[in-house]
């Protein structure tokens, strides 16, 4: 018998003073059976950090050729390809040829990922944004996960302040750039 996805709801009060974005997000997120809770938290954080018109979750792990998130304009043209974790350089090469903005949210060896992207001669490697999330920050949030989650997320100067499950967490989003 095949395992089914777990549906989770995230009500996020988003205050991003860095971008001037103040929104109440009501997200329903399907967690694939093979998806770790750390990956799920990173995916939801990426969705909040990238919040803009046309940003949506893709079919994710269920559709191997799609990123975790993407952004389309009103005509349906791809504007941003947003990955979570450590995508392959071949995947990034194909994605960068779309002309869309490429962003990766990772917590695993970001400098090594940047080096691999540069060495593999990924198309437009220097334009790829690698956003770094702290593993301890993600793991602390994982401990509060439930089917229904209420988050208050404030972003200021690259620092994240999250209230979830009656607890407060603080983290930083770093950045690494591939040479090329």
Secondary structure, DSSP 8 states (H G I E B T S, - for coil): -----EEEEEEEEEEETTTTEEEEEEEEEEE-TT--HHHHHHHHHHHHHT-STTEEE--GGGSTTS-SEEEE-TT--EEEEEEES---HHHHHHHHTTTSEEEEEE-S-HHHHHHHHHHTT-TTGGG-EEEEE-HHHHHHHHTT--SEEEEEEEEETTEEEEEETTEEEEEEEEEEE---
